[in-house]
């Protein structure tokens, strides 16, 4: 009984709280620029393809620095790297608030995206090392809930601050930059290791494991990364243009369109921890296959629904089911990565998203310009089905 009581008390600890809060803060800027594409299109006289390029450049930068940041996380420890990421985010937000031309804006959001690349390997490896076994997906679910809330706050802020309160889009970046100071203060009080192993012990493990990309690229790891790449390809094609789709095709205003776009992540704040607990109960792979399949069905139905309200409900349901698998995906990566190399492992985990995030908007922009928005949905669904097959038959999770 004493042992169980100890587990109950330690499950929600300061380390997990800090990682969850900072996960919110690090993602609040990611959804802003797709939500203001209609404003940027008008202000800077941009085409769909140019908007796609703007969306593609920051993830491309992420892809280039992803593995180095994972190695740095294993080398210098999670706390230091998370702190660096928040400082980088603050600098990016300040620069975005002063933007006067498209090139300056691209530099600003690239810096903001660089923040998340630094953050993810450090925070996920920290959280994974705090918990073992069935407790890990539960903790990763709570941690992931912070990220989904942060993603939701970007377009939601556009909906409220611009659509309802009439703020200028540059002010949104400044407004959301201030809370980063809270995250920096919280990190200063975080003890190294906090309930897991000390940073010194972590560094010793890394030294013994001689971390390298080749050493963790097992067959299941490679196939899981391939699955992740396909899933992110489909997701990025849709998410970068969903607000424009709602405005141009469904004829909704910016405030409502941004609110619907944020709804997929806002409800994901609930879905992420639920998904963590369910993945712990049913097994990560089995849970992901079920929820991902359901999300594809909801997305397919939404395309053919003429009513905008029904489309919004189905689209939010699609995002909700997708987020239900978040903790399971993170937990599988922890299983497939050696303990002393989880910084590198999570860098590889987020690398496909960065690569596809660079490719998908350009493809989606071309498709929207040439064939219309609906074709984006059709292609994304086909990619999703292929991803399900890869996970089902080619990824083995012990």
For each residue, the residues with C-beta under 8 A, 3 or more apart:
1: 4 5
2: 5 6
3: 6 7
4: 1 7 8
5: 1 2 8 9
6: 2 3 9 10
7: 3 4 10 11 135
8: 4 5 11
9: 5 6
10: 6 7 13 195
11: 7 8 16 131 135 138 139
12: 16 17 142
13: 10 16 17 130 194 195
14: 17 18 189 190 191 194
15: 18 19 126 127 130 190 191 194 195 196
16: 11 12 13 19 20 127 130 139 142 143
17: 12 13 14 20 21
18: 14 15 21 22 183 186 187 190
19: 15 16 22 23 82 123 126 127 143 146
20: 16 17 23 24 142 143 145 146
21: 17 18 24 25 146 182 183 186
22: 18 19 25 26 82 86 119 123 146 183 186 187
23: 19 20 26 27 119 123 143 144 146 147 150
24: 20 21 27 28 146 147 149 150 153
25: 21 22 28 86 89 150 179 180 182 183
26: 22 23 85 86 89 115 116 119 147 150 183
27: 23 24 30 31 116 146 147 149 150 151 153 154
28: 24 25 31 32 150 153 154 157 176 179
29: 32 89 92 93 96 109 112 154 173 176
30: 27 112 113 116 150 151 154
31: 27 28 34 35 151 152 153 154 155 158 261 262 265
32: 28 29 35 36 154 155 157 158 169 172 173 176
33: 36 37 40 54 55 105 109
34: 31 37 55 155 239 240 241 242 243 261
35: 31 32 154 155 158 159 243 254 257 258 261 262
36: 32 33 39 40 158 162 169
37: 33 34 40 41 51 241 243 244
38: 41 42 243 244 247 254
39: 36 42 43 162 169 254
40: 33 36 37 43 44 46 51 54 102 105
41: 37 38 44 45 46 47 51
42: 38 39 45
43: 39 40
44: 40 41 101 102
45: 41 42
46: 40 41 50 51 54 102
47: 41 50 51 365 369
48: 51 52 244 365 366 368 369
49: 52 53 362 365 366 369
50: 46 47 53 54 102 365
51: 37 40 41 46 47 48 54 55 244 361 365
52: 48 49 55 56 240 361 362 363 364 365 366
53: 49 50 56 57 361 362 365
54: 33 40 46 50 51 57 102 105 106 109 361
55: 33 34 51 52 58 59 240 357 361 365
56: 52 53 59 60 357 358 359 360 361 362
57: 53 54 60 61 106 110 358
58: 55 61 62 106 109 110 112 113 114 357
59: 55 56 62 63 113 236 353 354 355 356 357 358
60: 56 57 63 64 354 357 358
61: 57 58 64 65 110 113 114 117
62: 58 59 65 66 113 114 116 117 350 353 354 357 358
63: 59 60 66 351 354 355 357 358
64: 60 61
65: 61 62 68 69 114 117 118
66: 62 63 69 70 117 121 347 348 350 351 354
67: 70 71 213 344 347 348 351
68: 65 71 72
69: 65 66 72 73 81 117 118 121 122 347
70: 66 67 73 74 121 343 344 345 346 347 348
71: 67 68 74 75 211 343 344 347
72: 68 69 75 76 81 343
73: 69 70 76 77 78 81 121 122 125 343 344 346 347
74: 70 71 125 202 206 211 340 341 342 343 344
75: 71 72 203 206
76: 72 73 80 81
77: 73 80 81 122 192 199 202 203
78: 73 81 82 122 123 125 126 199 202 343
79: 82 83 122 126 187 190 192 199
80: 76 77 83 84 122
81: 69 72 73 76 77 78 84 85 118 119 121 122 343
82: 19 22 78 79 85 86 118 119 122 123 126 187
83: 79 80 86 87 184 187 188
84: 80 81 87 88 118
85: 26 81 82 88 89 115 116 118 119 122
86: 22 25 26 82 83 89 90 115 119 180 183 184 187
87: 83 84 90 91 184
88: 84 85 91 92 111 114 115 118
89: 25 26 29 85 86 92 93 111 112 115 177 180
90: 86 87 93 94 177 180 181
91: 87 88 94 95 111
92: 29 88 89 95 96 108 109 110 111 112 113 114 115
93: 29 89 90 96 97 108 112 173 174 176 177 180
94: 90 91 97 98 173 174 177
95: 91 92 98 99 104 107 108 111
96: 29 92 93 99 105 108 109 112 170 173
97: 93 94 170 171 173 174 177
98: 94 95 104 170
99: 95 96 104 105 108 170
100: 104
101: 44 104 105
102: 40 44 46 50 54 105 106
103: 106 107
104: 95 98 99 100 101 107 108
105: 33 40 54 96 99 101 102 108 109
106: 54 57 58 102 103 109 110
107: 95 103 104 110 111
108: 92 93 95 96 99 104 105 111 112 173
109: 29 33 54 58 92 96 105 106 112 113
110: 57 58 61 92 106 107 113 114
111: 88 89 91 92 95 107 108 114 115
112: 29 30 58 89 92 93 96 108 109 115 116
113: 30 58 59 61 62 92 109 110 116 117
114: 58 61 62 65 88 92 110 111 117 118
115: 26 85 86 88 89 92 111 112 118 119
116: 26 27 30 62 85 112 113 119 120
117: 61 62 65 66 69 113 114 120 350 354
118: 65 69 81 82 84 85 88 114 115 121 122
119: 22 23 26 81 82 85 86 115 116 122 123
120: 116 117 123 124 346 347 349 350
121: 66 69 70 73 81 118 124 125 342 343 344 345 346 347 350
122: 69 73 77 78 79 80 81 82 85 118 119 125 126 343
123: 19 22 23 78 82 119 120 126 127 143
124: 120 121 127 128 140 143 330 333 334 342 346 349
125: 73 74 78 121 122 128 129 342 343 345 346
126: 15 19 78 79 82 122 123 129 130 196
127: 15 16 19 123 124 130 131 139 140 143
128: 124 125 131 136 140 330 331 334 342 346
129: 125 126 196 197 202 339 342
130: 13 15 16 126 127 139 194 195 196
131: 11 127 128 135 136 138 139
132: 135 136
133: 136
134: 137 138 280
135: 7 11 131 132 138 139 280
136: 128 131 132 133 139 140 280 331 334
137: 134 140 141 276 277 279 280 284 327 328 330 331
138: 11 131 134 135 141 142 273 276 277 280 327
139: 11 16 127 130 131 135 136 142 143 276
140: 124 127 128 136 137 143 144 276 326 327 330 331 334
141: 137 138 144 145 272 273 274 275 276 277 279 326 327
142: 12 16 20 138 139 145 146 272 273 276
143: 16 19 20 23 123 124 127 139 140 146 147 330
144: 23 140 141 147 148 272 273 275 276 323 326 327 330
145: 20 141 142 148 149 268 269 270 272 273
146: 19 20 21 22 23 24 27 142 143 149 150
147: 23 24 26 27 143 144 150 151 272 326
148: 144 145 151 152 265 266 268 269 271 272 323 326
149: 24 27 145 146 152 153 265 266 268 269
150: 23 24 25 26 27 28 30 146 147 153 154
151: 27 30 31 147 148 154 262 265 268
152: 31 148 149 155 156 262 263 264 265 266 268 269
153: 24 27 28 31 149 150 156 157 176 262
154: 27 28 29 30 31 32 35 150 151 157 158 176 262
155: 31 32 34 35 152 158 159 243 258 259 261 262
156: 152 153 159 160 258 259 262 266
157: 28 32 153 154 160 161 172 175 176
158: 31 32 35 36 154 155 161 162 163 169 172 254 258
159: 35 155 156 162 163 164 254 255 256 258 259 262
160: 156 157 163 164 165 255
161: 157 158 164 165 167 171 172 175
162: 36 39 158 159 165 166 167 168 169 172 254 255 258
163: 158 159 160 253 254 255 256 258 259
164: 159 160 161 255
165: 160 161 162
166: 162
167: 161 162 171 172 175
168: 162 171
169: 32 36 39 158 162 172 173
170: 96 97 98 99 173 174
171: 97 161 167 168 174 175
172: 32 157 158 161 162 167 169 175 176
173: 29 32 93 94 96 97 108 169 170 176 177
174: 93 94 97 170 171 177 178
175: 157 161 167 171 172 178
176: 28 29 32 93 153 154 157 172 173 179
177: 89 90 93 94 97 173 174 180
178: 174 175 181
179: 25 28 176 182 183
180: 25 86 89 90 93 177 183 184
181: 90 178 184 185
182: 21 25 179 185 186
183: 18 21 22 25 26 86 179 180 186 187
184: 83 86 87 180 181 187 188
185: 181 182 188 189
186: 18 21 22 182 183 189 190
187: 18 22 79 82 83 86 183 184 190
188: 83 184 185
189: 14 185 186
190: 14 15 18 79 186 187 194
191: 14 15 194
192: 77 79 198 199 200
193: 196 197 198 199 201 202
194: 13 14 15 130 190 191
195: 10 13 15 130
196: 15 126 129 130 193
197: 129 193 201 202 205
198: 192 193 201 202
199: 77 78 79 192 193 202 203
200: 192 203 204
201: 193 197 198 204 205
202: 74 77 78 129 193 197 198 199 205 206 340
203: 75 77 199 200 206 207
204: 200 201 207 208
205: 197 201 202 208 209 339 340
206: 74 75 202 203 209 211 340 341
207: 203 204 210
208: 204 205 340
209: 205 206 215 338 340 341
210: 207 215
211: 71 74 206 215 216 340 341 344
212: 215 216
213: 67 216 217 344 348
214: 217
215: 209 210 211 212 338 341
216: 211 212 213 221 336 337 338 341 344 345 348
217: 213 214 221 222 348
218: 221 222 336
219: 222 223 396
220: 223 224 336 394 395 396 397
221: 216 217 218 224 225 336 337 348
222: 217 218 219 225 226
223: 219 220 226 227 390 391 394 395
224: 220 221 227 228 332 333 336 391 395
225: 221 222 228 229 348 349 351 352
226: 222 223 229 230 352 390 394
227: 223 224 230 231 387 390 391 394 395
228: 224 225 231 232 329 349 352 353
229: 225 226 232 233 352 353 355 356
230: 226 227 233 234 383 384 386 387 390
231: 227 228 234 235 292 383 384 387
232: 228 229 235 236 352 353 356 357 360
233: 229 230 236 237 356 359 360 380 383
234: 230 231 237 238 360 379 380 381 383 384 387
235: 231 232 238 239 322 380
236: 59 232 233 239 240 353 356 357 360 361 364
237: 233 234 240 241 360 361 363 364 367 376 379 380
238: 234 235 241 242 299 364 376 377 380
239: 34 235 236 242 261
240: 34 52 55 236 237 360 361 364
241: 34 37 237 238 244 245 361 364 365 368 373 376
242: 34 238 239 245 246 257 260 261 315
243: 34 35 37 38 155 246 247 254 257 258 261
244: 37 38 48 51 241 247 248 368 373
245: 241 242 248 249 250 373 376
246: 242 243 249 250 252 256 257 260 261 308
247: 38 243 244 250 251 252 253 254 257
248: 244 245 251 373
249: 245 246 373 374
250: 245 246 247 257 308 311
251: 247 248 308
252: 246 247 256 257 260 308
253: 163 247 256 257
254: 35 38 39 158 159 162 163 243 247 257 258
255: 159 160 162 163 164 258 259
256: 159 163 246 252 253 259 260
257: 35 242 243 246 247 250 252 253 254 260 261
258: 35 155 156 158 159 162 163 243 254 255 261 262
259: 155 156 159 163 255 256 262 263
260: 242 246 252 256 257 263 264 312 315 316
261: 31 34 35 155 239 242 243 246 257 258 264
262: 31 35 151 152 153 154 155 156 159 258 259 265 266
263: 152 259 260 266 267 312 315 316 319
264: 152 260 261 267 268 315 316 318 319 320 322 323
265: 31 148 149 151 152 262 268 269 319 323
266: 148 149 152 156 262 263 269
267: 263 264 270 271 316 319 320 323
268: 145 148 149 151 152 264 265 271 272 319 320 322 323 326
269: 145 148 149 152 265 266 272
270: 145 267 273 274 320
271: 148 267 268 274 275 320 321 323 324 326
272: 141 142 144 145 147 148 268 269 275 276 323 324 326 327
273: 138 141 142 144 145 270 276 277 327
274: 141 270 271 277 278 324
275: 141 144 271 272 278 279 287 291 323 324 325 326 327 328
276: 137 138 139 140 141 142 144 272 273 279 280 326 327 328 331
277: 137 138 141 273 274 280 281
278: 274 275 281 282 287 324
279: 137 141 275 276 282 283 284 287 288 325 327 328 331
280: 134 135 136 137 138 276 277
281: 277 278
282: 278 279 286 287 290
283: 279 286 287 397
284: 137 279 287 288 328 329 331 332 335 397
285: 288 289 328 332 391 395 397
286: 282 283 289 290
287: 275 278 279 282 283 284 290 291 324 325 328
288: 279 284 285 291 292 325 328 329 332 391
289: 285 286 292 293 388 391 392
290: 282 286 287 293 294
291: 275 287 288 294 295 321 322 324 325
292: 231 288 289 295 296 321 322 325 384 387 388 391
293: 289 290 296 297 388
294: 290 291 297 298 321
295: 291 292 298 299 317 318 319 320 321 322 384
296: 292 293 299 300 318 381 384 385 388
297: 293 294 300 301
298: 294 295 301 302 314 315 317 318 321
299: 238 295 296 302 303 314 315 318 377 380 381 384
300: 296 297 303 304 381
301: 297 298 304 305 314
302: 298 299 305 310 311 314 315 318
303: 299 300 374 377 378
304: 300 301
305: 301 302 310 311 314
306:
307: 310 311
308: 246 250 251 252 311 312
309: 312 313
310: 302 305 307 313 314
311: 250 302 305 307 308 314 315
312: 260 263 308 309 315 316
313: 309 310 316 317
314: 298 299 301 302 305 310 311 317 318
315: 242 260 263 264 298 299 302 311 312 318 319
316: 260 263 264 267 312 313 319 320
317: 295 298 313 314 320 321
318: 264 295 296 298 299 302 314 315 321 322
319: 263 264 265 267 268 295 315 316 322 323
320: 264 267 268 270 271 295 316 317 323 324
321: 271 291 292 294 295 298 317 318 324 325
322: 235 264 268 291 292 295 318 319 325 326
323: 144 148 264 265 267 268 271 272 275 319 320 326
324: 271 272 274 275 278 287 291 320 321
325: 275 279 287 288 291 292 321 322 328 329
326: 140 141 144 147 148 268 271 272 275 276 322 323 329 330
327: 137 138 140 141 144 272 273 275 276 279 330 331
328: 137 275 276 279 284 285 287 288 325 331 332
329: 228 284 288 325 326 332 333 349
330: 124 128 137 140 143 144 326 327 333 334 346 349
331: 128 136 137 140 276 279 284 327 328 334 335
332: 224 284 285 288 328 329 335 336 395 397
333: 124 224 329 330 336 337 345 346 348 349
334: 124 128 136 140 330 331 337 342 345
335: 284 331 332 397 398
336: 216 218 220 221 224 332 333 345 397
337: 216 221 333 334 341 342 344 345 346
338: 209 215 216 341 342 345
339: 129 205 342
340: 74 202 205 206 208 209 211
341: 74 206 209 211 215 216 337 338 344 345
342: 74 121 124 125 128 129 334 337 338 339 345 346
343: 70 71 72 73 74 78 81 121 122 125 346 347
344: 67 70 71 73 74 121 211 213 216 337 341 347 348
345: 70 121 125 216 333 334 336 337 338 341 342 348 349
346: 70 73 120 121 124 125 128 330 333 337 342 343 349 350
347: 66 67 69 70 71 73 120 121 343 344 350 351
348: 66 67 70 213 216 217 221 225 333 344 345 351
349: 120 124 225 228 329 330 333 345 346 352
350: 62 66 117 120 121 346 347 353 354
351: 63 66 67 225 347 348 354 355
352: 225 226 228 229 232 349 355 356
353: 59 62 228 229 232 236 350 356 357
354: 59 60 62 63 66 117 350 351 357 358
355: 59 63 229 351 352 358 359
356: 59 229 232 233 236 352 353 359 360
357: 55 56 58 59 60 62 63 232 236 353 354 360 361
358: 56 57 59 60 62 63 354 355 361 362
359: 56 233 355 356 362 363
360: 56 232 233 234 236 237 240 356 357 363 364
361: 51 52 53 54 55 56 236 237 240 241 357 358 364 365
362: 49 52 53 56 358 359 365 366
363: 52 237 359 360 366 367
364: 52 236 237 238 240 241 360 361 367 368 376
365: 47 48 49 50 51 52 53 55 241 361 362 368 369
366: 48 49 52 362 363 369 370
367: 237 363 364 370 371 372 375 376 379
368: 48 241 244 364 365 371 372 373 375 376
369: 47 48 49 365 366
370: 366 367
371: 367 368 375
372: 367 368 375
373: 241 244 245 248 249 368 376 377
374: 249 303 377 378
375: 367 368 371 372 378 379
376: 237 238 241 245 364 367 368 373 379 380
377: 238 299 303 373 374 380 381
378: 303 374 375 381 382
379: 234 237 367 375 376 382 383
380: 233 234 235 237 238 299 376 377 383 384
381: 234 296 299 300 377 378 384 385
382: 378 379 385 386
383: 230 231 233 234 379 380 386 387
384: 230 231 234 292 295 296 299 380 381 387 388
385: 296 381 382 388 389
386: 230 382 383 389 390
387: 227 230 231 234 292 383 384 390 391
388: 289 292 293 296 384 385 391 392
389: 385 386 392 393
390: 223 226 227 230 386 387 393 394 395
391: 223 224 227 285 288 289 292 387 388 394 395
392: 289 388 389 395
393: 389 390
394: 220 223 226 227 390 391
395: 220 223 224 227 285 332 390 391 392
396: 219 220
397: 220 283 284 285 332 335 336
398: 335
